[in-house]
């Protein structure tokens, strides 16, 4: 089973960006931990971080089985069974991102390091949540591991 982890804008700054909110763990450290969990679960992982919304949408299309656009990173060019999506600020604004995930039928779990529902009012709404298989937020970098375990369980049930 192949799972993609898709991170949106500014998540490349994890570890140094607002450590009181996002902690000091880097994105590379999160990816390394997920790779360990993936080995335990017998899951293949692919990772991507995007600061441009269209690039993320192109990657979602490729993960859903469409021919990849030229800018899609090699690791995200093959179809995936599902995805973990931390869309960052696009969570609150991007219908295009939601439409891409739904349009290619890619099951996903929405992930956030901070509890978006305990933050500023503009962060308390998710355009993705209604289409997600689940949502994990507020548990720091452990949110990713819990989301991965949950998505694998959901996808295993849909195989039966």
C-alpha positions as CSV (number, residue, x, y, z in Angstrom):
1,X,0.0,0.0,0.0
2,X,1.3,3.4,-1.0
3,X,0.5,6.5,1.1
4,X,1.5,10.1,0.3
5,X,2.2,12.8,2.8
6,X,1.4,16.2,1.4
7,X,2.4,19.4,3.2
8,X,1.4,22.9,2.3
9,X,3.0,26.3,2.6
10,X,5.5,27.2,5.2
11,X,5.7,23.7,6.6
12,X,9.3,23.6,5.4
13,X,9.9,26.0,8.2
14,X,9.0,23.6,10.9
15,X,11.5,23.5,13.7
16,X,12.1,27.2,13.6
17,X,8.7,28.7,12.7
18,X,6.7,29.7,15.8
19,X,8.1,26.9,18.1
20,X,5.5,27.8,20.8
21,X,2.8,26.8,18.3
22,X,4.4,24.2,16.1
23,X,7.2,22.8,18.3
24,X,10.8,22.3,17.3
25,X,10.6,19.1,15.3
26,X,11.5,19.6,11.6
27,X,9.6,18.3,8.7
28,X,12.5,16.0,7.9
29,X,12.3,14.5,11.4
30,X,8.5,14.0,11.0
31,X,9.1,12.2,7.7
32,X,11.8,10.0,9.3
33,X,9.5,9.0,12.1
34,X,6.7,8.3,9.5
35,X,9.1,6.1,7.5
36,X,9.7,4.0,10.7
37,X,6.0,3.6,11.3
38,X,5.4,2.8,7.6
39,X,8.0,0.0,7.8
40,X,6.1,-1.4,10.9
41,X,2.8,-1.2,8.9
42,X,4.3,-2.5,5.7
43,X,3.4,0.7,3.9
44,X,5.3,2.6,1.2
45,X,5.6,6.3,1.8
46,X,6.0,9.3,-0.6
47,X,6.5,12.9,0.8
48,X,6.0,16.3,-0.7
49,X,6.0,19.9,0.6
50,X,4.5,22.7,-1.5
51,X,4.6,26.4,-1.3
52,X,2.6,26.9,-4.5
53,X,-1.0,25.7,-4.5
54,X,-1.0,24.6,-8.2
55,X,2.0,22.4,-7.6
56,X,0.2,20.6,-4.8
57,X,-2.9,20.1,-7.0
58,X,-0.7,18.7,-9.8
59,X,0.8,16.2,-7.3
60,X,-2.7,15.2,-6.2
61,X,-3.7,14.6,-9.8
62,X,-0.7,12.3,-10.3
63,X,-1.4,10.4,-7.0
64,X,-4.9,9.8,-8.3
65,X,-3.6,8.2,-11.4
66,X,-3.4,11.1,-13.9
67,X,-0.2,11.6,-15.9
68,X,2.1,13.8,-13.8
69,X,2.7,17.4,-14.7
70,X,6.4,18.2,-15.3
71,X,7.0,19.8,-11.9
72,X,5.6,16.9,-9.8
73,X,8.5,15.5,-7.7
74,X,9.5,11.9,-8.8
75,X,8.4,10.4,-5.5
76,X,4.8,11.6,-6.1
77,X,4.4,10.4,-9.7
78,X,2.9,7.0,-8.9
79,X,-0.6,6.4,-7.8
80,X,-1.3,6.2,-4.1
81,X,-4.1,4.5,-2.1
82,X,-4.4,7.5,0.2
83,X,-2.8,10.6,1.7
84,X,-2.1,12.5,4.8
85,X,-2.7,16.2,4.1
86,X,-1.5,19.1,6.1
87,X,-2.6,21.9,3.8
88,X,-1.4,24.6,6.2
89,X,-3.2,27.9,5.5
90,X,-4.9,26.4,2.4
91,X,-7.0,24.4,4.8
92,X,-9.0,27.4,5.5
93,X,-9.3,28.8,2.0
94,X,-8.8,26.4,-0.8
95,X,-11.8,24.8,-2.5
96,X,-9.5,24.0,-5.4
97,X,-7.5,21.7,-3.1
98,X,-10.6,20.0,-1.8
99,X,-11.9,19.6,-5.3
100,X,-8.7,18.0,-6.5
101,X,-8.7,15.4,-3.6
102,X,-12.3,14.6,-4.2
103,X,-12.0,14.7,-8.0
104,X,-9.3,12.0,-8.1
105,X,-11.0,9.9,-5.3
106,X,-7.9,10.0,-3.1
107,X,-8.9,9.1,0.5
108,X,-7.1,11.3,2.9
109,X,-6.8,12.3,6.6
110,X,-6.4,16.0,7.4
111,X,-3.5,16.6,9.7
112,X,-2.5,19.6,11.8
113,X,0.2,20.0,14.4
114,X,-1.7,22.7,16.3
115,X,-5.4,22.5,17.4
116,X,-6.9,24.7,14.6
117,X,-10.2,24.9,16.6
118,X,-8.4,26.5,19.6
119,X,-6.7,29.2,17.4
120,X,-7.7,32.4,15.7
121,X,-11.2,32.5,14.3
122,X,-10.0,32.4,10.7
123,X,-8.2,29.1,11.4
124,X,-11.3,27.4,12.9
125,X,-12.8,26.4,9.6
126,X,-11.6,23.7,7.2
127,X,-12.6,23.5,3.6
128,X,-11.1,19.9,3.6
129,X,-12.7,18.3,6.6
130,X,-16.1,17.4,5.1
131,X,-14.3,15.4,2.4
132,X,-11.7,13.8,4.7
133,X,-11.8,10.2,6.1
134,X,-10.7,11.8,9.4
135,X,-8.9,14.7,11.0
136,X,-6.1,14.7,13.6
137,X,-5.0,18.0,15.1
138,X,-3.5,19.5,18.2
139,X,-1.2,16.6,19.1
140,X,2.0,18.1,17.9
141,X,4.1,16.1,15.5
142,X,2.5,12.9,16.8
143,X,-0.6,14.0,14.8
144,X,1.1,12.7,11.7
145,X,1.8,9.2,13.2
146,X,-1.8,8.9,14.5
147,X,-3.2,10.0,11.1
148,X,-1.0,7.4,9.3
149,X,-2.2,4.6,11.6
150,X,-5.8,5.7,11.2
151,X,-5.6,6.0,7.4
152,X,-4.0,2.6,7.1
153,X,-6.9,1.1,9.2
154,X,-9.5,2.9,7.1
155,X,-7.9,1.7,3.9
156,X,-7.6,-1.9,5.2
157,X,-11.4,-1.9,6.0
158,X,-12.2,-0.7,2.4
159,X,-10.3,-3.7,1.0
160,X,-12.4,-6.2,2.8
